[in-house]
Amino acid sequence: MSARARMALGVLLIAALMAPLVPLALWSVARGWFYPQILPATWTLEPWMRAFAARSDIPGALMTTTCIALAAAALALALGIPAGRALGLYRFRGKALVELALLAPVIVPGIAVGLGVHGVFLRLGLTNSALGVVLVHLVPTLPYVVFVMSGVFANYDAEAEAQARSLGARPLQVLWHVMLPAIAPGVMVAGLFAFLVSWSQYILTLTIGGGRVVTLPLLLYAQAGAGRNDQAGVLAMLSLAPGLVILALVARQLAGRGMSIGGTR
């Protein structure tokens, strides 16, 4: 395939991915956009000003969503790195069953998972709380972290740890100076996946949070259901922001690696 064909294919792919976002972006800066108008008749920043006004619920929901996603990603990494190491480095009986069990929360509909977990959390007093929402977000985020780290550890040379220990390194020194630098890119990818998955959760947040833990997806669905397309557009742009930022950072990182590889050649 020629360079022009690859470029054209890339442009078409980007256009197909960005096309659904264009109406949302236009709604966030429009007033009175009705059919059959192709573009809004009036452009305004009033939806954004209302979104960040003193009485708006959006800043608080933005902070809550960010804190919950960061906490869920951190917990998923803390649990997923050791589990991924076990799956990636060792062979044991029932390994396939463990991997299938990890896939189950991703395959099973979210509403079924949420209702099942709700009964347990109700007895533990974790419903209608941010802690309960963080813990239930481990259900969809942990499998991503475990499988990413499993792939990382499958290509990891554990002999380097043995060599470090033979030279007198302590367990924490081996962890900090040998293992973590080797798996750092995988940890970053797994953490970003976990953050984005937690950031976009709606059903699990609503089921366990009971509407008291207000996040951006909850506000987005509420505004869209009420026909507030301008506010829904603002919330959609805010919801997409982390993904776009992470995509830009990853693209920059990949571009930098490509240039360094090209330079070594």
N, C-alpha and C positions, 0 to 999 in steps of 0.2 A: 504494500500500500504506500502510495506516494505521500510526501510531507503535506501537500495541499489537501489531499483526501483526509488525512488524519486530522488536520486542522479544522476542516469543514465538519467532520464527524464530531469533534470536540465542541465546536460552536453549537451544533444542533443539540448535543446532549445537554450543554449548559442552558440553552434556551428552553428545552423541554422541562428541565428541573426548576427553572426560575419562573416560567410562565404562570403557574398557579399562585405565585407570590405577588405578582403585579397588581391584581385587584385589591389585595389586602393593603399593599403599600399606598395605593391611590385612595382607598377609603380612609386611611389615617390622616390624609391631608385634604379631604374633600368635604363639601357641604351640599347636600341635596343632589346626589348623583343618581339619576333615575333613567330607566330605559325609555327611549332608545339612544341616549347620549353615549357616545364612545368614550369621551373623557368628561370628568366633572365640570360643571359650569362654574363653580366657585371653588377656589383654592384657599385653604386656611390652615393655620396651625392651632386653631382652637381645640381640636380633640387632644392634642398633646399637652396643651396648657391645662385643660380640665383633668387630664390623667395625672398630672403632677401637682395639682392644687392641694391646698392644705387639708381639705376635707375628703380627698380622694383615698380610696382603699388600695390603689395600685402600688404606691411606694412601699407600704407595709407588706403587701403580698409579694412584691419583688424581693424584699429582704428575707421573708419567710421561705420563699422558694429557693433562694440561693443558699441559705443556711442548711435547709433540709437536704438539698442535693449534695453539698459539700460533706455533711455528716454521713449521709448514706454512702457516698463514694469512699470516704475514709474507712468506714466499717467494712465495706465490701472488699477493699484492698487488704485490710488487716486479716480478714477471714479467707480471702481468695488466694493470696500469695502462698500460704502454706498448703492449701488444698491443691492449687495448681502445681506446686512442686511435687507433691505426692503423686499426682496423676501423670506428670510429665517425666519424672525420673524413675519411677518404680512400676513394676508389674506385680499384680496381686490378684487373687481370686475375687470375682465380683466387680472388677474395674468397669466392665461394660455396663453393669447395673447401676453403678454410681454415676456414670456419665449420663445414662438415661434418666435417672432421678433428677439430676441437675437440669436436664432439658425440660422436664415436666412443667415447671412453672412458666416457661416460655410458651409451651404448646397449649396448656390449659387456658381457657378464657379468663381474663382478669376479674370479671365479676364473680366467677366461681371461686377463684383464689381469695378474693376479698371477703366474700361471705363466710368462707371456711375459717379464715384467720380472724374475722371479726368475733366469732364465738369464743375463741381462745383468749383474744385480747380483752374481751368484755369481762371475763373472769379475773384477768390479771390487772384490770383497771388501767389499761393502756389506750382505750378508745378515747376519742375527742382530745387527743394530746399530740403535740409535735413529736414526742419520743415514739409514740406508737406509729406515726406516719413514717418516721425514719426507719424504724425496724421493719415495717411492712414493705418499704421500698427495697429492702435487701432481697426480697423474693424475685423481682425481675433483674436487679443489678448484679447479684452475686454470680449467676451462671455466666454472664459475659466476662466477668473478671477471672473466674476459674478457668474458663476455656482459653482465654487469651494467655494467661500465665502458664497454662499447661503446654501450649505451643511454644512459649518462650523457654520453659525448662526442658522441653524435649530436645532443644538444640544447645543446652547449657552443659558445659564441661565441669562436672563436680570434682574432677581430679585437682583442679586449682585450689579448692578448699582443703583437700588433704595435704597438698604441698604447703599451704600456708600454715596449717596446724603443725606439720613436721618442723617448720622453722620457728615454732614457739608462739604463733598467733593464738590469742584467746578467741572464744566463740563470738563475742561481740565484735572483735577486730575482723574476724573472717566475714561476718555478716556485713559490716560497714565498708570494708576495703576490698572485698573480693566479690561477694554475691551481688550486693546492691548496685555497684557500678555496671556489672554485666547485664543485669536485668532491668536497668533504669528505663530504657526506651519502651519495653513492654509494660512496665508499671505505669508509665505516662499514658500509653494508649488505653490500658484497662481502666485507669482512673477517669479518663475523658469519656469513655463509653458509659461508665457507671454514672457519672455526673449528668450526662445528657439524658440517659434513660430515666433517672430519678426526676430530673427537671420537668419532663414532659408527662409525668404520671397524673392521670385524672381519676380513674375509677377507684384505684386503691386509696388515693388521698381522700376522696369523698366518702368511701366506705368506712375507713378507720378514723379519719378526722371528723366525720359527722357534720361537715360544714363549718366547724369552729376553727379549723386550721385552714386558713384561706391562702391559696397559692394562685399563681398566674393562670394555670389551666382551668381552675374553677371559675375565676372571673371571666376568662375568655368564653367558656361555654355559657355562662349566665348572660353576658352581654350579647352574644350571638343569638341566643334563644329569645332575648327580649327585643331583637330587631335593632339594637344599637350598633349599626355597622361601623360607625366612625370609631367608637371606643373598642369594638372588636378588632378593628384594623390596627389600632395602637397596641393592644395586648398581643396580637399575633406577631407584630414586629419585635416587641420585647421578648416574646417567647423564642423567636428565631435567632435573636442576637447571639446567644452563647454558641450555637451551632455554627453560625457564620464566622464568628471570631476564631473558633477552634479550627474550622476548615481553612481559614486564611493562614493561621499559624502552621498547620501541618503542610500546606502547600509551599509555604516559605521554607520550611525545614527540608522538604523533599527537593525543592529547587536548589537550596544550598548544598545538599549532598550531591546532587547531580553535577553541579559546577565543580565541586571538589574532585569528584571521580573523573570528570572530563579533564581537569587540570593535571591529575596524576598520569593520565594516559598521554 
